Amino acid sequence: MAFPTSVNDQVTDSVTQADVQVLGDAPAMAMGSVYQAIALALASAAQNATNAQQQNFALAQAVTTRCVQVLLGAAAPAKL
């Protein structure tokens, strides 16, 4: 129970309980924010890895195509 004041005791009790609930919920809210930040970072890393893999595949395919062209004599080798 709160200290006696000119305000109704039920009002001060409800405000005190609300404050305690906010303080009690704070760690869970903070951890929720941390989990969301970690999930976003991991999702971005996976997306970047997928993009890099796709780009490497496209480059490998272009190199393979050029090598086959040279082997078959369809095109003259590029001069460096």
ZAZABA-957738 format. One record per residue (C-alpha): residue in three letters; y, z negated, x negated. Coordinates in Angstrom, 3 decimals. Layout:
% ZAZABA-957738
<pavo type="Ala" yy="Y" zz="Z" xx="X"/>
...
END
This chain:
% ZAZABA-957738
<pavo type="Met" yy="0.000" zz="0.000" xx="0.000"/>
<pavo type="Ala" yy="3.499" zz="0.791" xx="-1.229"/>
<pavo type="Phe" yy="6.235" zz="-1.763" xx="-1.810"/>
<pavo type="Pro" yy="8.023" zz="-2.942" xx="1.345"/>
<pavo type="Thr" yy="11.067" zz="-0.765" xx="2.061"/>
<pavo type="Ser" yy="13.280" zz="0.077" xx="4.997"/>
<pavo type="Val" yy="11.103" zz="3.161" xx="5.553"/>
<pavo type="Asn" yy="8.027" zz="2.947" xx="7.726"/>
<pavo type="Asp" yy="4.950" zz="1.941" xx="5.684"/>
<pavo type="Gln" yy="2.913" zz="4.818" xx="7.116"/>
<pavo type="Val" yy="5.443" zz="7.320" xx="5.794"/>
<pavo type="Thr" yy="5.452" zz="5.874" xx="2.289"/>
<pavo type="Asp" yy="1.651" zz="5.708" xx="2.295"/>
<pavo type="Ser" yy="1.319" zz="9.362" xx="3.325"/>
<pavo type="Val" yy="3.805" zz="10.462" xx="0.636"/>
<pavo type="Thr" yy="1.965" zz="8.405" xx="-1.961"/>
<pavo type="Gln" yy="-1.355" zz="9.915" xx="-0.926"/>
<pavo type="Ala" yy="0.106" zz="13.427" xx="-1.086"/>
<pavo type="Asp" yy="1.416" zz="12.746" xx="-4.603"/>
<pavo type="Val" yy="-1.977" zz="11.424" xx="-5.690"/>
<pavo type="Gln" yy="-3.687" zz="14.506" xx="-4.258"/>
<pavo type="Val" yy="-1.322" zz="16.825" xx="-6.153"/>
<pavo type="Leu" yy="-1.993" zz="14.952" xx="-9.374"/>
<pavo type="Gly" yy="-5.726" zz="15.029" xx="-8.698"/>
<pavo type="Asp" yy="-5.745" zz="18.779" xx="-8.000"/>
<pavo type="Ala" yy="-3.699" zz="19.683" xx="-11.104"/>
<pavo type="Pro" yy="-6.609" zz="19.823" xx="-13.605"/>
<pavo type="Ala" yy="-8.663" zz="22.038" xx="-11.302"/>
<pavo type="Met" yy="-5.711" zz="24.375" xx="-10.750"/>
<pavo type="Ala" yy="-5.075" zz="24.549" xx="-14.487"/>
<pavo type="Met" yy="-8.704" zz="25.380" xx="-15.224"/>
<pavo type="Gly" yy="-8.629" zz="28.045" xx="-12.504"/>
<pavo type="Ser" yy="-5.671" zz="29.664" xx="-14.239"/>
<pavo type="Val" yy="-7.459" zz="29.502" xx="-17.593"/>
<pavo type="Tyr" yy="-10.588" zz="31.114" xx="-16.122"/>
<pavo type="Gln" yy="-8.502" zz="33.902" xx="-14.593"/>
<pavo type="Ala" yy="-6.753" zz="34.569" xx="-17.910"/>
<pavo type="Ile" yy="-10.081" zz="34.683" xx="-19.752"/>
<pavo type="Ala" yy="-11.578" zz="37.011" xx="-17.137"/>
<pavo type="Leu" yy="-8.598" zz="39.364" xx="-17.428"/>
<pavo type="Ala" yy="-8.856" zz="39.403" xx="-21.231"/>
<pavo type="Leu" yy="-12.587" zz="40.146" xx="-21.134"/>
<pavo type="Ala" yy="-12.144" zz="42.873" xx="-18.529"/>
<pavo type="Ser" yy="-9.426" zz="44.514" xx="-20.619"/>
<pavo type="Ala" yy="-11.634" zz="44.360" xx="-23.717"/>
<pavo type="Ala" yy="-14.527" zz="45.979" xx="-21.839"/>
<pavo type="Gln" yy="-12.252" zz="48.681" xx="-20.482"/>
<pavo type="Asn" yy="-10.874" zz="49.428" xx="-23.953"/>
<pavo type="Ala" yy="-14.385" zz="49.574" xx="-25.415"/>
<pavo type="Thr" yy="-15.490" zz="51.991" xx="-22.702"/>
<pavo type="Asn" yy="-12.475" zz="54.223" xx="-23.311"/>
<pavo type="Ala" yy="-13.091" zz="54.247" xx="-27.071"/>
<pavo type="Gln" yy="-16.753" zz="55.137" xx="-26.504"/>
<pavo type="Gln" yy="-15.795" zz="58.029" xx="-24.231"/>
<pavo type="Gln" yy="-13.286" zz="59.341" xx="-26.760"/>
<pavo type="Asn" yy="-15.846" zz="59.134" xx="-29.567"/>
<pavo type="Phe" yy="-18.385" zz="61.008" xx="-27.462"/>
<pavo type="Ala" yy="-15.892" zz="63.784" xx="-26.724"/>
<pavo type="Leu" yy="-15.102" zz="64.106" xx="-30.433"/>
<pavo type="Ala" yy="-18.793" zz="64.180" xx="-31.385"/>
<pavo type="Gln" yy="-19.448" zz="66.846" xx="-28.788"/>
<pavo type="Ala" yy="-16.587" zz="68.994" xx="-30.117"/>
<pavo type="Val" yy="-17.845" zz="68.643" xx="-33.700"/>
<pavo type="Thr" yy="-21.399" zz="69.525" xx="-32.653"/>
<pavo type="Thr" yy="-20.180" zz="72.593" xx="-30.789"/>
<pavo type="Arg" yy="-18.189" zz="73.788" xx="-33.806"/>
<pavo type="Cys" yy="-21.137" zz="73.220" xx="-36.161"/>
<pavo type="Val" yy="-23.464" zz="75.227" xx="-33.895"/>
<pavo type="Gln" yy="-20.895" zz="78.036" xx="-33.786"/>
<pavo type="Val" yy="-20.770" zz="78.139" xx="-37.567"/>
<pavo type="Leu" yy="-24.573" zz="78.034" xx="-37.905"/>
<pavo type="Leu" yy="-25.017" zz="80.883" xx="-35.457"/>
<pavo type="Gly" yy="-22.319" zz="82.915" xx="-37.161"/>
<pavo type="Ala" yy="-20.350" zz="83.208" xx="-33.956"/>
<pavo type="Ala" yy="-17.197" zz="82.081" xx="-35.670"/>
<pavo type="Ala" yy="-15.979" zz="81.967" xx="-39.210"/>
<pavo type="Pro" yy="-15.758" zz="78.489" xx="-40.706"/>
<pavo type="Ala" yy="-12.331" zz="76.955" xx="-40.620"/>
<pavo type="Lys" yy="-10.475" zz="77.041" xx="-43.925"/>
<pavo type="Leu" yy="-9.131" zz="73.743" xx="-45.097"/>
END
